[in-house]
Amino acid sequence: MRITTTLRPGQKGTKHLTEKYGERLVCVRYRLDQNTGKRYTTIELIEQESETCSPAADDKLDQHQYHSQRLGLRIEYWETDLREKVKQAGGIWRPRHKLWELPYSDVVSMGLESRVVGKGLAEN
């Protein structure tokens, strides 16, 4: 089977699944079985959420490096006010990842920790 389309929550075609699974929905994928010609709809869900160890507990991670780390933030298209605040704080739009990039310290000061998706996007 090969993946033909991957959609994020909020994109056209995901409304009923977003209503059903809410914040747990990560993505919707359409797969095509070339042998049978059937199309399958699959979803990726968040099953469990837990805290990780703090940076202070990890001796290998330099505190300065952690606070200067740039993180990826998911901000929906219709959240224009928040998008403007991130821009004013020096946020960078990364179209390849479809994420906003902002330093860790700014993410914490703006209270956006729940929107963090990835980190270190600048290196990719």
N, C-alpha and C positions, 0 to 999 in steps of 0.2 A: 504494500500500500504506500502511496505517496501522498504527501500533504499538498493540497492545491491552494488553500487559503487559510490564513490565520488572522482572526479578528480579536481586537481588544474590547473589553466592556465599554459600552457607550457607542460603539460603532454600529452602523446600519446592519441589521441582521442579528443583533445580540440582545435586543430589548427584552424578549420573553425569558431568556436565560439569566439576564441581569436581575430581572424581577424575582425569578425563582431562587437564585443563589446569592444575590446581593454582593457584599464586599468580598466574599470568598472566591468569586469567579475571577480567574486570572486571564484566561483566553478561551476562544472557541476555534476549533480547527475542523476543516473539511478535508476528509481523506478520500482518495479514489482507489478502489481495488481494480486494477487493470485486468485481472483475470475474469472477474465476474461482471465488471462494469457498474458495480454498486458504489454509491457515495455514502460515506459515514460522517456523522457529526460527532465530534468528541469535544470534551471540555476539560480544562485544567482548573482544579480547585485547591484552595488552601485548606488543608485538613486540620493543622494544629499550628498554634503560634506560641512561641516561648521566648523568654529573655536569654540573651547570650551573656557570657562573662564580660565584665567591664574592662575597658582598656587598661585600667590601673592594675588589674590582676594579670595581665599578659606582659611578662617582662620583656618579650621580644619587640613589642610595639612601643616606639618612642612617642611620648605624649605630644610633642610638638608636631610630629608627622601626622598623628591622628587628627589633631585639630585643624590642620591645613588640608586634610583630605577633601577632595571634591566629591559630592554625592549627587546621584541622579534623582530627580523628583518628578513624580507623575502629577501633572496639573492638567485638568480637562480643558478642552477648547472653550467651553462656555464660562469658565472661571476667570473672566477678564481682569477683575480687580486684583485677584491674587497673582495673576501673571504679571501685571504691572509692578506690583510690590517686589516680586522676585527680580524683575528687570532692573528696578531701581537699586536693588541690593547688589547688582553686578552679576546676576544670573545669566547664563549662556544657554541658548537653545541648541540642542544637539539633534538635528533632524534625522540622522541615521538611527538613533536610539529612540526618537520621539519622546525625549525627556529634557527637562531643564537641569542644568548643572550649577551647583552652588556649594561654597565651602561649608564644611561641617559646622563651624562656629556660627555662621549665618543661619543655617538650617535650625540649630538649637535656639538661637535668639528669636527667630520668627515663629517657633513652635510648629515646625513642619516635619518633625521626625516620623509621623505616621505616613507621610507621602514618599519616604525614601524607597527607591527601587533598586538602585545599584550604586557602585562607587568606582572611582578611578576611571571615569569615562574618557578623560582627556588623553589617556595613554592609548586607548583603542583606536 
